[in-house]
Amino acid sequence: MAIVQQVLTTAIICYNFVSMGILFTLPSSTFVLFSSDNTTLDRIMTETEISIMGSLSSASPMIVMPFCGYVLDKIGRKRCLMLFTLPQVLGWMLLVIFNKVEAVICSMFMCGLSGPLYLVAPVYINEYCEKSIRGSMTTYVLISYIVGTMVSYLMGGFLEYRAIAYSGLSISIFGLAIECFMKESPINLMMKGREEEAAEAVAFFKSCDVNSKEVIEEIGNIRRIISLDIEKIEAIPEEEKLRPQENKNDKLSVWKYLIVSRSTRRALVISMLLFVTCLSQGGVIVQMFAEPLFKVAVPNISATLASVLFALVSIAAGLYAAHLVERVGRRMLVIVASLLNGFCCAVLGTQLHFLWGPGWLTVVFMLVYAVNYTLGAGTIPNILVGEIFLPEIKSLATTFCTEWLFFVSFILLYIFPLLLNKIGLGLIFFIFSGFSFASTIFSFIYVPETKGIEVDEIQRRFLKIK
């Protein structure tokens, strides 16, 4: 019973990631409709507008992300989740009220403003969950986004456009409402000096009495983590220690902390490079362009059916990843999954380029690709970002990482249609294969294991990396 509230709180976050997945991948099921003579909008979308609609939801988060770290600490994790869930409601309202091309593009812009949830959720989960389940809980949230993509594919295949808009609006409003019942993160409350409220939050998440020994020990542990001296983790250059203007009793600002801390800088650079190699394995592209992609890859099979199968297999792989991530660890999972994905993308590339096998074989390879990507590249980087930074720097560092995630996603989504027309789908999967092998090598050399390890020890492990 100790983790019931932790699971229920995670379930609320999962629901809102389902809602976000539905809106983020709405273009996949509407590309064909909006660019056809049967469009439900006021006019047919141009090729440029189609490209913008597909990539804009990854561009708009970059506008608000620089402020997210400040807001995360200022108003707290719970209110931050509610703040960044609100744009989903506004995005669906635009689709319900207006039937113009400009409204659809604005809706995708609003949808992207919910992107900081990718930053807030891992931080929040890592702060209220026990070490034994924090990886699996974060994985379930990421799986929920894939569930949302599957729901979006199904809605696009079986519902009319107006019905999709009204359903999405209802789902997002309910998600915003149930977030009101969550508790604030104990670590955030302690950082603000609200120790009594922090003790109540710990008691809530651990389902025990506020005066119990378990709560007292956890409050002591949180106090130790947020008051860690950086000199206890790493050797600070002597000239930094002796500067007269620095008061030893003063708390370092987050920017000063980032400049002084070698372990934090290494963790930040490694996590950002890991995002590049993992995102470039192509999962975000396949999710966003699923139906048109399957129309090209397997024209003799229903694109909606193939897309739903892809999402179902990704969900199953994600559920298995939630188990593996706590059993075999983060590092080993991303290494092995990326290696297997490299071979899978290479074989799939030859199939798409030379068509040496039947169409159903392409679908099989795509499903294997879904498994490999979800087990490793689609899961591990987001888990690591929530675990590897100390509380003082976590908001700023995760802001950098999430901003970088959406920047790389935007570039990939924008250039994919251009590459598809220039070189074809087969050669694109050869590129995915190359990045998969690069991710394997990079993770083997630079990514430390974080499973079940306190954050100060994780930081020390980054110092050992040459």
Order of alpha helices (4+ residues) and beta strands (2+ residues): alpha-alpha-alpha-alpha-alpha-alpha-alpha-alpha-alpha-alpha-alpha-alpha-alpha-alpha-alpha-alpha-alpha-alpha-alpha-alpha-alpha-alpha-alpha-alpha-alpha
